[in-house]
Amino acid sequence: MSGSMLKRSAALVLAGAFVLIGCEGDEGPPGPPGTSVPVVPGAGLQVDILSATAPATGPATVTFTVKDGAGTPIDFLAELAAGKFGATRGPRFSMAQASVAGGTYDQALYETANAGAPSGKQTRPTSVPASISLAEAAALYTQNADGSYTFTFPTAAPALPTLADGFPLAPVQNAQTLVGVQAARTFDGVQYPVGDSLEFIPAGGTVTPHQVVTDAACNKCHKQLTAHGTRRTVNLCLTCHTPGWVQNPGTNNTANAIDFRVMVHQIHRGQQPTDVQNVDNPWVYKWSVNNDFSTVAFAPPNTVRNCVFCHEGGAQSDNWKTKPSRAACGSCHYAVNFATGAGHLGGPAADDNNCAGCHQPETDGAAPSITKVHSFLYDALTNTTFVGADLGVVIDSVDVTTPTAGTVTFTVALNGAPLDVKATPLNNLRFTIAGPTTDYGGPRGPVEGSGVLNHAPGYIQTGSFAGTNSSFLTATGTPGQFTAPFVTLSSATPPVATPIDLTPANGQTVGVGVEAYIIEEGTCPAPPCAEREWAQRPLPPTATSPTGVIYARVGGGNAVPRRLITDAAKCNVCHEDLGFHGGEARKGPDYCAMCHNSQNVNDERTSQFEVDPDTGAPFSKTPGTVQLSRMIHKVHKGGEAVPAGSPPTPRPTYTLGATRNFNADPDADPPRAEGEAPPAEFGHQFPGDIKDCQTCHLPGGYGLPEANVLPTRFVTFTCTEAAGADANAVCGTLSASGGVVAPDTLAGDAFWAKEETLMGAGQAHCGSCHDSTAAVAHISQNTIDGVESCEVCHGDGRFMDPIEIHLPRP
């Protein structure tokens, strides 16, 4: 073997010598150009409509190009014949016209998606039945010399209405026309759906773009809005969802208008009341047994009244306030009967001509301005108007060099101007300290173990420096800037300040965040009026922290920030201004994680009976964890259906404990017994691509190997208090305000027996979505003595790397 290799090497050296010798001398004249190497199309799909015709007589045409994701032309007819654009029919085209330039596309012309025009729908011809063969479909296309293709609508289709029955509708030659295409190409087993559209005037002329809502606005929440299989883009929807198209009523659906303006508002309106007439009167909008939209809700605290959230960026995006109409406005205010005038102060309205006379865009007229009542500054249920407040709190620095004398320096601004919170105190201002940053709730944090000062280990809060408690603040001399001590404050008058002792966390890094709000009493026709809490904006990035949470090492030294997983900006793409608890002032996932850590078992917000109401046995419960990663995944997964054989379809609704008031309430709906805590239910579905982790996560904020995090804690609590030991049915004591002793505290040990179990990080985090019976068994089988082996297959660069598996859908 070695001899052969030696001979081969010598031969190569000799050949190389001849090559070098051959390089000497004149290069000679250039030869003829070589044959170019064809570029083979790859993955992806781009379909671009170049032009279209819609003659008064004869078939309409659409000219378009077809390329892969990199822009390489595709041999469309070959791939059509090969079934890469579907087993039958291929791409689908549709066309509609507007009676007013730039106005609503109110008359559908041609459509190639359905096999007929069912009774009750807007009449229009169906030119290409779904059952047409690929060979028949190919005859409708012509390849042009420049590589583009032209599709010609057939003038008739078998067994469908003919011209004598009013089909096809003759296109108006000077009317603005919209043509759309739906196409989906399969490459290497992956389907790539796309849509495109073009506005034109058949007789020629300048187009006034119609864009009341944009794809970008929809995709803030929907990521890549897709309906009816693979239909995309708002303009494509408009070619079929024209005024007058009404869904046939049936067993599994309701007789609703499918006019785009009406349908989209009603779907997003869902369960949210838009005015007092609609309270307890949900709109039931069903397309089929599997498409019931009556429980849809905007991602809180965003609301369907926030019109500008969807209506932005388009040529006519201000139509919501400048062109009110019965169809658009009545789709949310559906208790109003414009025909009879019921619920409408203006009386009957036969048309839209006088809407803008009363409903002004920006100024109050006979009715409040449209802008005012469709914003956070108006409460439609109480008829209360608010001025609003822009409150900002920025943490400038934290000093925990001395563990028993920590301080935080911060700056407050109200409506853009520095605010003196000693002279004009806020209604709430408090700070949260959590640690260690390796994983909140771990050893040597500010609070070790459950039951010390608060129900969940890992974090502690200062007293609220609101009202007269602002006397504990010290002005720094810079306008709006103050220093607060890390102290708890008693309820005595005057309050007693007790320094927070961070000695257990000496040498560890802690994070410090803030929550604050002010209360405004609104104005209304008949006081007392409703109040509203205006919370601070999400913590802005600072020079030392991209999340606004400031990190400091107890005892001094270099801090180790908590890992970056997501941020408030990601949440607020859809939620607008996400906040929870006290005035919705707890904002930003890095702040939420301080309390919502792996050790928080949600014990204090779930039912607290002495005995089981059904069996009479000592009451026992295992609350679901509120660890942020598991809880958020579960909440967003909601009621999404799963394959048969996994958990029941639809998936059981995810619930969490939701109250700290355990008094009986016979007026609640349903009535609540003493000690009962009705859960909050999260049965909604994620509006975007739930498989795309980077919708919420920052790059590097997910995947394996996991950071060195703690297992998630679950506790089964069993009441040990004897039935009848006191006058209440609650396990433990019951205050006049309905408060109880939290089970997972030292005080709770007197009333509850506890059995703790731990769940590994892989099952807690990944298993929060992958929770089918098979997935749970898979994770369990690959866990031995608490050690998970997920990384063997799912680690970085492995064949089932979640970063590769959880790519966004094409």
N, C-alpha and C positions, 0 to 999 in steps of 0.2 A: 504493500500500500504506500509506504513512504517513498519507495523508488519511483513509482508511477507519478506521485505528486511532484518529485524533484524534476523528472523529465518534463512534466507539463509546465512547471514554472520556468524552466530554461527556454522552452518553446515560446512562452509568452514574452520573455525578455527579448528574444531574437526578433519576434514580430514587432515589438515596440521599437526596436532599432530601425527596422525598415520603414516604419511609419514616420519616425523622426526624419529620416533621410528624405522621404517623399514630401515632407513639408517645405523643402527648399525650392527656390525658383519662382517664376511668374505664376500668379494665381489664375491667369487666363480670363477670357470674357465671361460675364454672368450668363448662366444657363437660363432656359425657359422656366417660368414660374411652376412650382410643383402643384400637385393636386391638393386642394384644401381638405382637411380632415373634418367631416361633418360632426357637429356638436349634438350629442344625444340628449334629448330632453330628460330632465330628472323629475324630482318630486314637486308637488305644488301645482297651483292653477291660477292663471290670470285670464279673465275674459273681459275685454274692453269693447264696448259698443262705439263704433266710429260714426255711423250715420243710420238713418232710417227713413222710410217713406210710408205714407198712409194716404194713397190716392182716393178720390171720391168713389171711383169704381175700380174693380180689380183688387188683387191681393196687396197687402202691405209687405214691406221687406225690412230686414235688419242686417246691417253689415258690421262685422265684428272680427277681432283677432283673438287667437287662443295661444297662450304661452304657459310655460311651467313657472314655478315660483321664482326662478332666477331670470326670467325674461326670455328664455329660449323658445322659439316657435315650436308648436306641436303640430304633427300631422293629424289634424282633428278628425278628418273623415276616416282615416285608418283606425284611430283609437275609438271612434264612434262604432265602427263595424266590429271592433274587437270587444265591445261591451264595457269599455272603460268609463263611458258616460251613462251607464245604466243598462239594464237588460232589455228595456223597451224605451222607445220614444226619444231618449237623449235629453239635451237641454230644453228648457221651457221658456217661452217668451209670452209677454203680456203687454197690453197697450191700453192707455186711457187718455181722455181729453178733459181739459178744463174749460168751463164756459166763460171764465174771466182770466185774463193773463195774470199769472202769478198766484191765482186762486186755487181753491180745492179742485183736485181731479175728480169731477163728479159724474163722469160717464165712462164706463169701461167699454172698450172696443173689441179687442181680441184677447183671448186667453188660451193657453195650451196646457193648463195644469189639470183640469178635471175632465170627466168623460161626458158631462152634460150640464144643463143649467137647471138645477132643481127648482121647483115651484117656490116662490117667495124670495128668491135671490134676484139681485139686479140682473136683468137679462143681457146676455152677451154671448157671442158664438164660442163654442169650444172647437178649436180648429184641428187639434191633434189628439185623438182619444188616447187614453193611457195604454190601451192594448196594441197600439200600432207597432209593427215590427221595426227593427233597426234598419232593414233594407228600405222599407217604405219611408222611414224618417230621413234616411240619407238622401233620398230623391228631392227633399225640400231644400237641400243645401247646394251651393255652388262655390267652388274655390276660385278666387280671383287671382289675377296675375301678380299682385303685390303680396300674396300670401294670406290675405284676409279671406273671410267667408261671408256669404250672404244667405240668410234664411228667408224663404218666401212663405208667408202664411197661405195655406190652402184656402180656397174660397168656400169650400163646403166640406162636410164630413159625413160619413155614412150614419144613417139612423139618427141624425141630429136635425134640429130645426133648420129650415131653408129660408132663403130670402123672402119667400112669400109669407112666412110667419113673422117677419120683422127682423130677420137676421141676414147678413151681418148689419150692424149699424153703420151707416155711411159716415166716414170721418169728415168733420167740418174742416175745410182747407185752411182757414185762417185761425184756427183754434190751437192753443198751446197743447202739445201732445207729449205724453210720457211713455217710453217703452222700457221694459225691464227684462232681465234674463236671470234665470236660476240654472246653475250648472254644478255638477259635482263629478270630479274625476277620481278614479281609483288608481293608485300607483303603489306597487309593492304592498298591497293589502290595506293601505291607508286611504280613506276617502277625504278629498279636499273640496269642500263646497265653497262657492263664491256667488256673488250677485253683482250686477252692474246695471246702470240705467242711463238714459239720455233723454233730455227734454229738447223738443224741436217743434217747428211750425211747418206743416206739410207744404204750404204755399211759399215758405221762406219768410225770413224776418228775424227780428231780435227777440230772444227768449227772455222772459222775466223769471228767474229761478224760483221755484216753489220749495221752500225749506222752512217749515214751521218748527220742525224738530230734526235733529241731525243724528246720524249713526253714532257719532262720538258721544252725544248726550246719553243715548240709550246704553251704550257700552260701558259707561261709568259703573253701572251695577251689573249689566248683563254680559259684560266682557266681550261677547260676540253674539249679538242677538240673532237667534235662529228660531224659526217656527215652521210647522208643517214639514218636518223632516229636515230639509236643507235650504229653506228659503231665507235669504238674508237681505239686508238693507231696507231702510224705511221706504225708499222710493218704490221698490218692488212691491211692498205691501200695498202702497197706494193705488197700484194699477188694478187691484181686485176689490180692496176694501173701500168702495165708493159709497156715497150717500144713497139710501134707498135699498141697500142690500140688507135683508132681514133674515135671520136664521129661522128655519122652520121649528116650531115648538115640538117637543117630543118627550118621551119618558125620561131621557137622560140629559136634556138640555132645555134652555129657556128661550123664548122668542125675543131675542135681543137684536138690536141693530148692529151690524158688523161694519158700519161706516167707521173708518179708522179713528176719526176724532172721538166718536162716542165709545167705541169698543175699548180703546187704550185707556181712556179716563176711567171707565167703569171697572176694568180689570184692576187698575192700580188703586182705585177707590176701595175696593174690597170691603173689609170690615170696618174701615175708619169712618166715623161720622163726620160729614162736612158741614152740617148745620144742625140746629136743634131739632128740626123735623125728622132727621135721619137717625137720631139716637134710638137704639134698640130696634132699628128697622134696616137690617143689613141688605145690601143689594146682592141678589143671587144671580151670578153670571156663570152659566155652565155651557161648555161646548160639547161635552160628552160626559159619560160616567167617570172618566179619568181626568177631566179638565174642569174642575170646579174652582172658580176664582173668588168665591165669596169670602174666603179667609185671607186673601192677600193683604199685606200691610207694607207700607214703606218702611225701609230700615230705620228704626227709631234712633234718635228723636226726630229724624226727618219726617215730613208729612206730605200727604197728597196736596195740601194747600200751597206748598212751596213750588209754585208754577215754574219759576226760573230755573229750578234744578234740571228740568227736562227741556225747557224752552230757552235754549241758549245757542249762540253760534251760527244760527241760520239767517237767511235773508229776511224771513218773516217771523223770526222767533218772538217778536213782541206782539204777535197777533193775539196772544192770550189776554192782553190788556187793552190793545188798540182796536180790536175787532171782535167784541163779544157777540155771541150768537146763541140761539136757543139750543142747537145741537151740542155745541162744545160745552157751554156752561151747564145745560140741563143734564149732561151725562154724569156730573157729580151731584148737582143740586136736583136730584131726580124726584124729590117730593113736590117740586114746583110743577104745576100743570099750566103750560103756557096757553093752551086752547081755552080753558075756562077761567084762567087767572088765579086759581087757587094757589096760595102760597107765594104769590107774586104781587108786590105792592103796586106795580104798574098796571095790574089788571091783565086781561087777555092780550096776547101778542100773536098776530097772524103771520108776522115776518120778523126779520132781524133789523129792519130799517131804523127803528127808534131805540135799540139797545144802548148805543153809545151816548144817547141824549141824557140818560140818567146815570149810566155806569161809566164814569170818567177814568182815564188811566191813572192819573197821579193826584188829582184833587177831588175833594168831596163835592158831590152834587146832590141830587135827590136821593142818592144812595152813597154810602162810603166809597172811596176810590177803590178801584179793583186792586191796585198795588197794595194798599193797606190791608185789606181783608184777606189777601192771599200771601200772607207772610207770618213770621213768628210774632209780629206785633199786634196780632188780633186773635182773640179767643172766640171762635164762632159759637161755642156752646153757652157762653155767658154774656155775649155781646159786649165784651170788654176790650178796650183799646189800650195798648201800651206804647210808651216812648221807646223803651229798650235801653240797654246799656252794654257798652263794649268794655269789659273788665279784663285787664291783663295783669298777671302776677309772674314775675321772673325771679327765680332763685339765682342770686349772684355768687354766693359762696357759703360754705359750711365749715365750721371749726369744731372738731371733736378731739382736739389735742388732749384736753382734759376730759376723761370719760364722764365725769359727773357735772360738767359745766359746758355742755355743747350749746352752740348757737347757730342760727341761720340768718344770713343777710339777704334781703329780697327787695324788689322794687315793684310798686303798684302804680298802674295807670288806669284812669277811667275816661273813656271816650278820647283817648290819645293824649291826655294831659296827666302829669304826675298827681297822685292823690295822697293827701295827708290822712292816713288811716287812724291817726290818733285824734285828730280834730273831727273827722267824719268817718267813724268806724264802719267796717264792713259788717254784714249780718252773719258771716261765718268766715273764719280764717284759721286754718290749722295745718300742721305739718305732720307727715308720716315718715318714720325712720324704720328701715327694714334691712335685714342682712342675715347671714353674709351673702355677698353677691355671687358666690359660687352657686348657691341655690337658696333662696329665701326660706327660712324655717329650719335651716340646718344647724348643727352644733355651733356654739359660740356666736350666735346672733344676738341682737339686742334683747330678745326674749327667748329663753331656752325652755322648751317643753311647754305643753298646753297648761292652761290654768293660771298663768302669771300675768296679771293685769288685763288681759284680754283673752278672748276665746280661742284665738288662733296664734300659734307661735310664729316667730319670725319678724313681727313688726309691732310697733307701738306708736301711738299718736300723741301729739302734744294737746294741751287744752286749746279751746277756741279763743283766739284773741279778738273776739267780736265785742261790740258794745263797750261797756266799761272795762272789759278785760284788755282793751287796747292799751291800758296804762302800763302793762308789762312790756310794751314795745319801746325800743330806744331809737330815736331818729339819728341818722348818720350825718346829717348836714346836707346830703344830696337830696334834691326834691323827690319825694315819693319813695325814698329808700329808708328801710328800717332794719333793725336787728331784733330777733325774737329768741328768748332762751328756750332750751329744750326742757320744758316743765309740764307736768299735769296740773290742772286747776280744779280745786274742789268747788262744790256748789254753794259753799257758805258765802255770806256777805260780810266783809269782803272775802273774795276767794283766797284760798291758801295754795301757794305754788310749791310743788314738790319736784325737785330736780329729777330728771330721768337719768338713771344710772346705766351707762353703757359699758361698765367695767367687764361684764361677761363677754363682750365683743371686742375686747382690747386686742389690737393687732389685726383685726378683720376690717374689711371694707363694708360700709353701709351706704345705702342709697337714701336720699331725702327728696320727697316730693311735697306738693302743696295742693290744697283744695280751698276754694273761696267762692262766695257769691254775695250779691246784694239783692234785696227784696224791693220790688216796685209794686205799689198799689195802682192798678189801672183806673181808667175812667169808663163809666158806663151810664146808661140812661137812668138806672134806678139803683143807687148805692145801697148797701156796701158792695163794692166791686171786687172782682177776683184779684188775687195777688200772683206775682210771678217771680221766681228766683232766677236771676241772671248770673250764670256761673262764669268763671274766668275762661278765657280761651285756652286751648290745649297748650301745654308748656312748650315754648319755642326752643329750638336748638340754641345752645350757647357755645362759647369758645371751648368749653371743656366737656360738653355732653350733647350729642346729636338728638337726645330724647328730652332734654330739659330737666330730667332727674339728675341731681348733682351727687357725686360719689366722693366719699372721704374716708380715710383710714383712721380708725379709732386709736388714739394714742399718738397720732402723727405718722408721717411717711407717705409713700406713694400709694394711691388708691388703685384698685383693680375693678374697673367698671363691670357691670353685669353684661353678659353676652347680648348682642343685638339680634332680635328675633323678628320683630315687626315694629311699626311705629304708628302714631296717631294719623299721619297723613294717609297711610294705606287704608285705615278704617274709614276715614272721612271722605274718601272718594265716593262712597255710597251712603254712609251714615250722616254726612254733612258736618255734624258737630257732636260726636259721640261722647256721652257722659252718663254716669249712673249715680244712684244714691244721693243723699242730701243735696238737693238743688241741681242734680246732674253735674256736680262739680268734680267728681272723680273721673279724670280724663287721661287717656293715653295708656296703652297696654303696659308700659313699663311701670306706671303708677299702680294700675290694677293688680299687677303680679305681686305687689308687696303683701297684700292680704290674701289674694287668690293663689296661694302657694300650695305645694303638695301635701302640706300637713293640715290644711283647712277642710274639715269634713262636713261643713254645712249643718252642724248639729242644732244650732240655735234658731233656725228658721223652719224647722219641720215639726210635725205634730208632737205634743208632749203629754200624752195621756198617762194615767196611772195604770189603767187596764185596757186591753184591746176591746173596742166597742162591739166587735163581732163575737169574740170567743170568751171574753171575761178573764183571760189569762193575763199575766203581767205584760204590759205593752213593751214591744221590742221593735226597733227600727235600725236600718243601715242606710243612712242618708247618702246620696250621691256626692262625690267630691266636687268642690268648686275650684279645684286647681285650674288655672286660667287656660292652659293648652287643652286639657280634656273638655272643660266646660264650653269653650268657644267652638271647638270642633263639633261638639254635640249640638250646640244651639244652631249652628249654621247647617249642619246635616239635617236637622229637623225631622220632618216626616217623609223624607225621600224614600221612594220605594226601592226595594232590594230584590235580587233574583229569588225566584221560588226555591224553597229548601233552606233558605237563610232565615233570619227572623221573619215574622209575619209580614206580609205585604198588604197595606203599607206598613212601614216601620212604625213600631210603637212611638207615640209622642214623647219627646224628651221633656222631663219636668225637673224643677228645682224648688226647694223650699222658698217661700216668698213673703213671710210675715214674721213680725216679732210681737204681735198683739194676739194673745191667746185667750182673751175674753170671748164669751159667747156672743154671737151677733145674729139674732133671729131675722134681721132685715136684710142680711146679705143674700146674694143670689149665686148658689143656693145658701140656705141658712147655715151658719157655722156654729158648731158645738164648742163648749169650753175645752181648751187644749188643742183644738184642731187648727191646722195650718194648710189651707188649700194651696196646692202647688201652682207655680207659674208654668204654663205649657208652651212649648216651642215646637209646634207642628208644621211650621212653614218650610219651604224649600229654598235653597240657595238660588238666587236669580242668575248667577254667572256660571262659570265652569269650575265646579267644586274640585275637580282633579288638578287644577292649576294652582299649586301651592303658592306661587309667587303673586297671586292676586292679593294675598294678605302678608306673606312672609317676605322679608328682605333677602337678597341673595346671601347664601351661607347661613340663613336662619332656620334651616331644617335639613333633614337628611342624617345619615349615619357616618361616622360614629357619633353617638349622643355625647353631649357635654356631660361632665361628671355630676349628674343631678341625682336628687334623692328619689327613692321610690314613692309612689303615691299612696297615701294612707286612707284606709277605710276603717270605720269603727262600728260595731254592732252594739247598740245601747239597749239595755233591758232595765225597766223601772224596778227599783227595789223598795219603793215606798208602798206601804200597805194600803190597800183600797180603803177609803174612809178614814185614813189617818188625819185628814184635815177636812175643811169644808169645801175644798175645790176638787175638780176632777183632773187637775194638772199634776204631773209628776214633779213634786217640789213645791216651792212657794209661788204665789201669784200676786203680783202687785195690782194696785187699783188701775194702772194704765195698761194692764195686760202683759207686763213683763214677767219672765220666768228666769230661773237659774239655768244658764247654758250647760248642757250635759258635759261637754268636753272641757271642764274647768275643775279646779280643785274643789270649789264649792259644789259642783255637780256630782262629785264623787259620793256625796252623802245620799244621793237619790238614784244613782244609775250604776249598774254593773257594766263594764266595758270589755269588749273583745276586739283586738286590733288585728287587721290583716294588711299586708303591703302588696302593691301591684308594681311591677317593674316599669321602668320608663318607656320601653318600647310598646308595651300593651297599653299603658296609660295614654301615651301621645298618639302613636299610629293607630292603636286599637280603638281610639275614640271614633274614628271613621270606619275603619276596617273591623266592624263589630258583628259580622255574620257568624253563625254557629261554626262554620268551617274555619274562619279566620281566628276566632278565639281559641279553637282547639289547636290550630297550627302554632300560635304563639305559646300556648301552654306546653305543647309537646317539645318545644325548643327552649324551654326554660328549666334549668336544673338548679336546685338549691338557691333560687333567687337570681341566678345568672342567666341572662338572655343571650342567645347566640345569633341575634338578628343580623349582626354585622357580617357573618360568614357569607350570606347571600345578598344582603341589602346594603353592604358597606360602600364606601366611596369607590366608584369605578367597578364595582362588582356587577354581575349580569342582571341583577334586579335592583340596581341602585335607584332609590325613590326619586332622586333628582332627575333621572332620565325617564322614569316611569310616569312621573307627574308633570309632564310637559303639557302646555296648553293645547287644546284641540285645534286642529287646522282651521 
